[in-house]
Amino acid sequence: MAAPELSERKQRLLMALVERHIRDGQPVGSKTLAEGASLQVSPATIRNIMAELEDIGVLASPHTSAGRIPTEVGYRLYVDALLRSAPMLDANARGLKRELEQLIDPDQSPTELVAQASRALAELTRMAGVVVVPRREVTRLRMVEFLPLSGQRVLVILVINRAEVQNRVIHTDREYGESELRQAANYINRTYAGCDLDDICDGLLKTMAADKRQMDLMMQTTMDVAAKALRRTEKESGEQYVVSGEANLLDSARGDDLDKLRDLFDAFNSKRDILHLLERSVRADGVQIFIGREAGYQAFDEYSLVSAPYRAEDQTVGVLAVVGPTRMDYERVIPTVDITARILSAALRNG
């Protein structure tokens, strides 16, 4: 759902309601806003505005007689307003930077720096801190050869970068003949020599999404074998991450949230969904924010992820993030993630 345009008065009321809800964790009523938000309008006017915001999907009523809480759309409007507003006061930013510099030691190894950054994010936000370890350098294909083995197995001989040779055995869905595999290898060498393995796999996966019935037999063989042969393992691709502070999420979880939290912990353990989500931040410039269902994964339906890429040697090498309930303190979390990414980048650059 696209976020609607709001008048200045509605924006002010929404900001006040979201901040009160983040602070207290309870539905917010018109009387509470009238007494504590300096809106300079009557409770009756506030009730009318809240009803209008509910009608357009910005607020919701969890119970018949309760106040309102922000929806994902409401949080998105709030976060976008924060991002458009003036940055944090210099004094606050400097204080946050000092806190982080005390928690991240630039003299440590890259592995320990990542662990320190994860722990720092968790400690300062009281949520879960996630940091993807720095990626390996680009791995470029020079040549590939496929040789049939017994039992639906194929020997893959990879020549990558300058002259590094890797041998791996893959298990296929059916047996392939030598001529089929030679044709597949010739196609890949002709089409993708000099390309990064990750880019090759992305290209093959996109091709596989097409209707296989429209492919000739050689292309089907290429797709089936190469997609397995060229895929980097989790260890090889550097797509590992360090997570700290999962227990912090228990503090904010109520009884009816525990099943949702269990799904999130399962996502931490399986890694795949979170890595795919963080991958969307690698190519981004600055902080990215996924609120609830914006992430596209069910485990995150009640949670938000605030991420930022970090750099080394003038290129993005990883992503760090804070994961917490949609009712997180975005005003503190956003600059914490941003500054942590900058400090980690500087430490890796000077290491």
N, C-alpha and C positions, 0 to 999 in steps of 0.2 A: 504494500500500500504506500503510495507516494505521500510524503509529509505535506500537510496543507500549509498555506500561508496564513499567518496570524497577525492580528492588529497588535500594536505596541502594548496595549493594556492586557490583552490575552497572553502575550509573551511574558510580561512581568508576572502575571498571576501563575502561569505555568512554571516559570523559574522558581518562584517562591514555594509552590506546592512540591515540586520535585526535590528541592533542597530540604524541605521539612520531612518528606517521606524518606529520603536517604538518611537523614539524621535519626529519626525515631523508628522507622520501620513499620509505621502504622498508617492506615488510611487517614487522609487529611480532610477535615471539615471546613466549611465556610467560616465558622466562628473562630477556629484556630488561625486561619489565614488573616481574618480581619483584625485579630488581636496582636498578631506577632509579625506580620509581613510588611507593615508600613505601605500598604497599597492605597490608602486614602480613598477607599470606596466602602460602601456599606456592605454588611453581610448579605443582604438581599441581592445586591448587584453581583457580589462574588458568587452566590448560588446560581444566578442566571448564567454567568460566564462559564462556571464549571459544568452546567448542564449543556451548554453549547459545545464545550470542548469534548464532553462525553459523546455527544451526538456525532461528532466528526471523527471519533476514534482516537482522540488524544489522551483521554482519561477513561477510567473504568470504575465501576462500583462493585467491590467484592461482596458486599452484603446489602440488603435492601435499605437498612437505616444507617449504613456507615458512610464515611466520607469517601473520597476518591483516591485512586492511586494512578500513577502514570502507566500507559501502555508502552509497547515498544516504540510506537510512533511518537509518543510523548517524550520518551527518553531521547530518541533521535533528534527531535527539535531542540531539546535542552542541550545535548552535546554539541550540535551544530552551532548553537548560539554561543557556547563556551569557546569553541574553536575560532569563531569570528571575532570574539571580544578581544580586548587588549590582553597581552600575555601577563602572566603572574607578575606581581610586583617584584622588582629586582631584588629586594631584600629577602623575600621568600624564596626566590629562585636560588639565590646565593646560599641560603641556609640549607636548602635541599641538596644542593651540589656538595656542600661540605659534609653532610651526613653520608652521602653516597661515596665520596672519596675516602672516608674513614672505613667503609665496608669493602671497598675494592682496591686491592693492592696491585699497582701496575707492574711490580717486579715479579709477579707470579707467572707461571706457564699459561698458555692459552686455555688449557683444560681447567686449571684452577680459577682463572679469570671468569670463565663461563659459570662455574659453580658459585663463585662469590657474587656474581651479578644476579643469579637466580635467588640466592639467599637474601641479597639486599632488597630485591623487589618484594619478596615475601615479607620481610621484616618491616619495611616502610609502609606497605599498603595493608598488611594483615590479610592478604589473600594469597593465591598461588602464583609463584613466579616461574616462568618457563623461558628457557634460553636454548635455542638450537645451536649446537656446536659449530664452529667454523667449517665451512665446506672445503673439501679438497679442491685443488686446482682443476681447471677444466681438463677433461680426459678426451682426447681427440682420436678418432679411429683412423688408422692407416690402412689396415686390411683385415678381413675376416675370412676364415675358411671353415666349412662344416664337413665333418666326416661321420658316416653312419656307424653306429655300434649296435650290438645286439640288444634285444629287449626294449625297443622303442626309446633308445638313447642316442644322443648325438654329441660328438666331441666338437667343441667350439675352440678354434685357435684365433685369438685376438692379438693383433699388433696395434698398440696404441702409443700415442705421443711420438717420441722419436724412434724408439726401437724396443719398447717394453713388450714382452710377449706374455700373454696369459692363456692358460688352458682351463677350460671348464666343461663339465658334462651336464647336459640338460635332459630332462625327461619330456618326451613329446606325446601327443595324443594318438599318434599312429606311427608306423614305421615309414621312413623315407628312404628312397633310393639315392645312390650316389649322384646320379645325373640331376635329380631334383634339387639336391642340396647345393650342387655346383652352380646351377642356374640362380638359386637364391643368393648365394654368396657373390656371384658376379654382379647381380643387380644392386646389392647393397654397396659393394666396392665402387661401382660406377656412379651411384647416386649420392652416396654419403661420405665418401673418403674425405678426411679433413674436418668432418663435423664433430661436435661434441656428442658423446654418447647419450646424454639426457635429451638433447634436441632430436637425435635420431629416434629414440624411443617415443617421444611425443609425436613425431611425424608418423611413425608406424601405428601408434594407437589411434590417431585420427583417421588413418586409412582403414583400420580395422573396424571403425564405427560405421563404415559404408556397408552396403549390402554385399555380403560375400558372394551371392549368386551372380553378381555382375563382374566378379574378378575372374581372370583366367586361372588355371591350375597353378602356374608358376607363382603368381602373386599370392595366392592362398598359402602356398608353402612358405614363401618369404615372410608373410605376416605371422604365421603360426610359429615358425622356428626363430626368427630374428627377435620377435618381441620378448621371448624368454632368454635368448642368448645374449642380448645386449643390455638387458636390464641390470643396473647396478644393485648390489645387495645393500641393505640398510647400512652395514658397516662401511662398505666401499663408498657409498654416496655421501657419507658424513651426515646423513639425516638422523642423527641421534639428538636427543635433547635432555637437558637437566631440568627437573621440576622440584621446587621447594615450596613448603608451606601448604600442602594439601590439607593438613589438619586445621588450618585457619578457616577453611570453608565450612567446617563442621560448626564453628562458632556462630555463623550466620544462618545456619539451616534450621528450620523448624521441623516438627514431626512429619508433616505432609511433604516436606522437601527431600526427605532422605532417599526415596527411590530415585529422584532426579539426580541427586548427588552421587548415588551409586553408579548411575549411567555415566556421569562425568568421570568418575574415577576409573571406570572401565575404559573410557576413551583415553585417559592418561596412560593406562597400561598397554592398550593396543597400539597407540601412537599414530596409527594411520590417519585418522580424521584430523587430529590436531596438526600433524605435519602438513597435510593438504591445506588446512586453513592458514597456517603460518606461511606456506609457500605463496599464498596470494599477497602477502606483505613484502616478500623479497623484492619485488619490482616496484614497490610503492615508494613514494618520496615522503618521508616523515611518518607521523603517527597514523595508524589505521584502527578503526573501532568497529567491531561487530557486536551488535546488540541482539541477544536472543536468536530468533529464527533467521536473522540476517546471515548468520554463519552458514546456514544450509545443512546443519547436522543436528539430529534430534537431541543428542546429548547436551547441546548448548542452548536448548530452547529457553531455559530460565537463567542463562548466564551470559555475561559479556566478556569479550576478549579485547584488550587494548594492546596493540603491538607496534613495534618500530624496528626497522632494519638497522644493523650495525655494519661497520666497514673495516677493512684492513687492506693496505696496499692499494688504495684508491678504487676498491670494488666492494660491493656488498657481499659479505661472506656468511651472514646469518641473521636471525630474527630473535628478538626477545619480546616477552609479553607478560601481562598480568591477566589472570582469569579469576573472575569473581561473580557474584550475583548481579543481575541487572541493576539492583539497588546499590551499586558501588559509588564511592566518592570520586566521581570522574574529575572533579576540580583538582584533586590531589593526584589521582592515579595517572592522568594524562601527562602532566609535567614530569612525574617520577619516571615513567617509561621513556619519555623523550630524553631526559638528562642521563639516565642510565645507559641508553644506547650511545650517547655522545661520549661518556666517560669510558665505556668499554671499547669503543672505536679508537679513542686516543691511547688507551693502554695497549691495545694490539698493535697500533701503528708504531709505538715507541718501544715495543718489546723486542 
